[in-house]
Amino acid sequence: MKKSLFLAAGGLALTLAGTGAHAMSFNANASSHGGGAEASQALAPGFTGSLGYFYSDDNDSDTNAYHAQLMFSPYLPGIDLGIGGRYQYLDSAYGNGGGAGITGHVFVPTPIPRVSVGGYGYYQPDGLSHGDLNESYEYGVQARANLVANTYGYVGYRSVHADFDHHGDKTISSSPVIGISVGF
């Protein structure tokens, strides 16, 4: 039994080491009321883990958001599709709290070479939250251009909302965004 566990752990370690060598990316973005950053790492074929931070001072309220997520992206020629789970914690003037939810994205190529369009979303229901946060959601649209191998720039729109105890539904951020993603 111990030998089987040791072999399984060793195989997993080799898989992670082999897939992670060229599968890390860093994403940074900015808007008129904030910005953010995210680091992602391939964990196994089709699976990516990431850690991120987002700041907004939209609507005269400072909010810091921290998240960790696990995404599954099946191989689909010409389509960038991913679905997964995310834990997000919000530190806001309206309250502090976090929760687990579902996240996903889809991007498709355009007739313009090296350009794709798409969107993403995140939803965290009331039943999976703690602290002052009841539920939260985020959505956005983007047009992105592949600049060089594993690097793209993007422009788009992002909207982040959260429902807090004693404050109701608040818009955390709602504005155009510009960013860059660099892969290694």
C-alpha positions in Angstrom: 0.0 0.0 0.0 2.8 2.5 0.9 4.7 1.5 -2.2 1.6 2.2 -4.4 1.1 5.6 -2.7 4.8 6.5 -3.2 4.6 5.5 -6.9 1.4 7.5 -7.4 2.9 10.6 -5.7 6.1 10.2 -7.7 4.2 10.0 -11.0 2.1 13.1 -10.1 5.3 15.0 -9.2 6.9 14.1 -12.6 3.7 15.1 -14.4 3.6 18.4 -12.7 7.3 19.0 -13.3 7.0 18.1 -17.0 3.9 20.2 -17.7 4.9 23.2 -15.7 8.2 24.0 -17.4 6.6 26.0 -20.2 3.1 26.6 -18.9 3.2 29.6 -16.6 1.7 33.0 -17.3 1.3 36.4 -15.7 -1.6 38.7 -16.5 -1.8 42.4 -15.5 -4.6 44.9 -16.2 -5.7 48.4 -15.4 -8.9 50.5 -15.5 -9.7 54.0 -14.6 -10.7 52.9 -11.0 -8.2 50.0 -10.3 -6.3 47.1 -11.6 -5.2 43.6 -11.0 -2.7 40.8 -11.5 -2.9 37.0 -11.8 -0.3 34.3 -12.0 -1.3 31.0 -13.6 0.5 27.6 -13.7 -0.3 24.4 -15.6 -0.8 21.6 -13.1 -1.6 18.7 -15.4 -2.8 18.4 -19.0 -6.0 20.6 -19.3 -5.8 21.9 -15.7 -4.5 25.3 -14.6 -4.3 26.8 -11.1 -4.0 30.5 -10.5 -3.8 33.1 -7.8 -5.0 36.7 -8.4 -5.5 40.1 -6.8 -7.8 42.9 -7.9 -8.2 46.5 -6.5 -11.0 49.0 -7.2 -11.9 52.4 -5.9 -15.0 52.7 -8.0 -18.1 54.4 -6.4 -15.9 56.0 -3.7 -15.2 52.7 -2.0 -11.9 50.8 -1.8 -12.1 47.1 -2.4 -9.3 44.5 -2.4 -10.2 41.1 -3.9 -8.0 38.0 -3.7 -8.7 34.7 -5.4 -7.5 31.2 -6.1 -9.0 29.1 -8.8 -8.7 25.8 -10.6 -9.7 25.7 -14.3 -10.2 22.8 -16.8 -9.7 23.6 -20.4 -10.5 20.8 -22.8 -8.7 20.7 -26.2 -11.0 22.2 -28.7 -9.4 23.4 -32.0 -9.9 27.1 -32.5 -11.8 27.7 -29.3 -10.4 28.7 -25.9 -12.9 27.3 -23.4 -12.4 26.9 -19.7 -14.6 26.1 -16.7 -13.7 25.7 -13.0 -14.1 26.7 -9.4 -12.9 29.8 -7.6 -12.6 31.0 -4.0 -12.6 34.8 -3.7 -12.3 37.0 -0.7 -13.4 40.6 -0.7 -12.0 43.2 1.7 -14.3 46.2 1.2 -15.6 49.3 2.9 -19.0 47.5 2.7 -17.7 44.5 4.6 -15.3 41.6 4.5 -16.1 38.0 3.4 -15.6 35.4 0.7 -17.0 32.4 -0.9 -16.6 29.6 -3.5 -18.2 29.8 -6.9 -18.0 28.7 -10.5 -16.0 30.5 -13.2 -15.5 30.2 -16.9 -14.5 31.8 -20.2 -14.8 31.3 -23.9 -12.8 33.0 -26.7 -13.2 32.4 -30.5 -11.0 33.6 -33.3 -12.1 36.5 -35.6 -11.5 36.9 -39.3 -8.7 39.3 -38.4 -5.5 37.1 -38.0 -4.2 36.7 -34.4 -7.3 38.4 -32.9 -10.0 36.7 -30.8 -13.1 37.9 -28.9 -14.9 36.4 -26.0 -16.0 36.8 -22.4 -15.7 35.4 -18.9 -17.8 35.2 -15.8 -17.8 34.2 -12.2 -20.7 33.5 -9.8 -20.6 32.9 -6.1 -24.0 32.0 -4.6 -25.2 33.0 -1.1 -25.0 29.4 0.2 -21.3 29.2 -0.3 -20.2 32.5 1.3 -19.0 33.6 4.7 -18.5 36.9 6.6 -20.4 39.9 5.5 -20.6 38.7 1.8 -23.8 37.1 0.7 -23.1 36.6 -3.1 -20.9 38.1 -5.8 -20.6 37.9 -9.5 -18.2 39.2 -12.2 -18.5 39.3 -16.0 -16.5 40.8 -18.8 -15.9 40.9 -22.5 -12.6 41.2 -24.3 -10.9 41.5 -27.6 -7.4 40.2 -27.5 -4.5 40.2 -30.0 -1.7 37.7 -30.0 1.4 39.9 -30.0 4.2 37.3 -30.0 4.3 33.6 -29.0 2.4 33.1 -25.6 1.9 36.9 -25.2 -1.3 38.9 -25.9 -2.7 42.3 -25.2 -6.4 42.9 -24.6 -9.0 45.6 -24.2 -12.5 45.0 -22.8 -15.0 45.8 -20.1 -15.3 44.4 -16.6 -18.2 44.5 -14.1 -17.9 43.2 -10.5 -20.8 43.2 -8.1 -21.3 42.0 -4.5 -24.1 41.7 -2.0 -23.1 42.6 1.5 -24.9 42.3 4.9 -26.6 45.7 5.8 -25.4 47.3 2.4 -27.2 45.3 -0.3 -25.9 44.9 -3.8 -23.0 47.1 -4.6 -21.0 47.7 -7.8 -17.4 47.1 -7.0 -16.1 47.9 -10.4 -17.7 48.7 -13.8 -15.3 50.1 -16.4 -13.3 49.6 -19.5 -10.0 47.6 -18.9 -6.7 47.2 -20.8 -4.1 44.5 -20.1 -1.4 42.1 -21.1 -0.7 38.4 -20.6 2.8 37.0 -20.9 3.4 33.2 -21.0 6.6 31.4 -20.2 
